[in-house]
Amino acid sequence: EVWALVARVPTRLVAGFRWMPRVRQAAPTVLMWPGASADSVNPYIGEYQSALQKSGVKVIEVASPQGLLRRADVVHIHWPDSLLNIKSRPLAIVKSLGFLLAVGIHSASGASITWTMHNLQPHEGTHTRFDSFYMRLWISLVDGVIAHTSASIEEASLQYPRLASIPARVCLIPAYTVPAARSVTARKTSEFSTKPAADVVLSFGTIRPYKCVEGLLYSAANLTDPSIQFRVVGPVVDDEYFKDLAALEQELGLMGVLRPGRLTDSELAEEVRSAALVVLPHEQSLNSSSTILALSLGTPVLVPQTPFSKELQSVVGADRLHLFTGTLNESILVRVLAEASHAVLPVALPDWSDLAASSLSLWSELRSISGGPAMIEISR
C-alpha cells in the first residue's frame, strides 16, 4: 500500500531520490488480444509475447472479447478488425460492438489502449459501410500505435488523420527465431546450397481470399518451363473458398499445386528452405509475417512493390526481397528465378527484444501523458 501511494507521486517531485528508479522501472501488466495460445498459426504473437515477458512485462492472454474485462495497465490489440470477417452480418456487428464496448470500459478506467497496426481494414469484411464506421470508432479509442514500417504510419495517417497526433513507434518485424528457423540459420554456411536443385515456387500461409491465390494458379498455368513447380501450402479457414480454388486448379490442369493442411514448424521450415523462391502476391497488408519467416530461413521472396515492401527491401537488400509491379506473370517469375539465390548470412532485421523495447517505450510515454508513473524497460 505504501508503494502504491509513492507510485502516484509525480516523478518530477522526487526524481532525485535513490529509490525512484525502482518505482519508474515497474513494468506494466498488458492484456493482449489475441494471445499466443489463441493464434497458433502466426508465430508473430508468440515471439512478441515471449520478448515482452523476458523484459518483465506481465502478459495476460485473451482468447475472447469477454476476456478483455480483466484489469490491466495496457490493453494491446493486434487485429481489432478480425470480428468483422464473420460472414453473418448481424453476428459481426454484435460481436465487434461488444469488443469496442469492452475496450471503451478499459479506456474510461485509465488503461492505455495500443494497437499493432497490421492492416487498416478487415481482410474479408463483407459489410463495407459498417466496417468503415467501426474502424473510425476503434481509432478514436487508440492511445498509441506500433507500426512495422514508417510508410505504414504515413498511409494510415492519411486515411485516419487522428493517428498523426498520437504517440507511435516503428520497428520492422524481427527475424523469426522459432525452433524451425533456429535449426536452419544455426547451420554452417558450407551446408547451404546456393540454390535448390528444383525450381520450386512456393506460396505459404493461411489460404484466404486476400492472398490472391487465384493469380498464382493462373501464373502457374501459363508457365512453359516444365522444371518450375508451383506449391501453395497452408491451413484452410474457409471451406467454400477452397472448394472454388480446387475447381480452378482442376480446370487449369494443375493438380497437386494446392496442398492444404497445417504443417509443423520443422515441416514448414523444410518447405520454405527447399523452395527456390517464395511468392506472396497480396497487397492488402501493411506487413507480412510470411515474408519475414522466408527471409529468416534464407529463401528469397517476391512480393508486389508497395511503399511498405520498398522500405523493407532497403533494409534486407534487393537480392533477398524482389519486387514486381502490375500483374504477376511468367516473365516476372522466370526473371526473378534466374536472379534469386539463397542467402547464407543472417538477415539484417531487428531482434524481438528491440520490438519489446519499442513497446515499453510507447507504454511509458502514454503513462507519462496520462499522469501515471512512467514505465521503462527492466532488463534487456
FENDAKA-V950001 format. One record per run of one state. SS is the DSSP state (hx for helix, st for strand, lp for the rest). FROM is the first residue (numbers start at 1). LEN is the number of residues. Records with the same first field share a line. If there is no record, write none. Layout:
BEGIN
SS = FROM-LEN / FROM-LEN
END
This chain:
BEGIN
lp = 1-1 / 8-3 / 15-5 / 25-4 / 34-2 / 39-4 / 55-3 / 63-2 / 70-4 / 78-4 / 86-3 / 109-3 / 117-11 / 142-2 / 148-2 / 160-1 / 166-1 / 171-8 / 186-3 / 192-7 / 205-2 / 208-1 / 212-1 / 223-5 / 235-1 / 237-2 / 252-6 / 261-4 / 274-3 / 281-8 / 297-4 / 305-2 / 317-4 / 325-5 / 340-12 / 371-10
hx = 2-6 / 11-4 / 20-5 / 36-3 / 43-12 / 65-5 / 82-4 / 89-20 / 128-14 / 150-10 / 161-5 / 179-7 / 189-3 / 209-3 / 213-10 / 239-13 / 265-9 / 289-8 / 307-10 / 330-10 / 352-19
st = 29-5 / 58-5 / 74-4 / 112-5 / 144-4 / 167-4 / 199-6 / 207-1 / 228-7 / 236-1 / 258-3 / 277-4 / 301-4 / 321-4
END
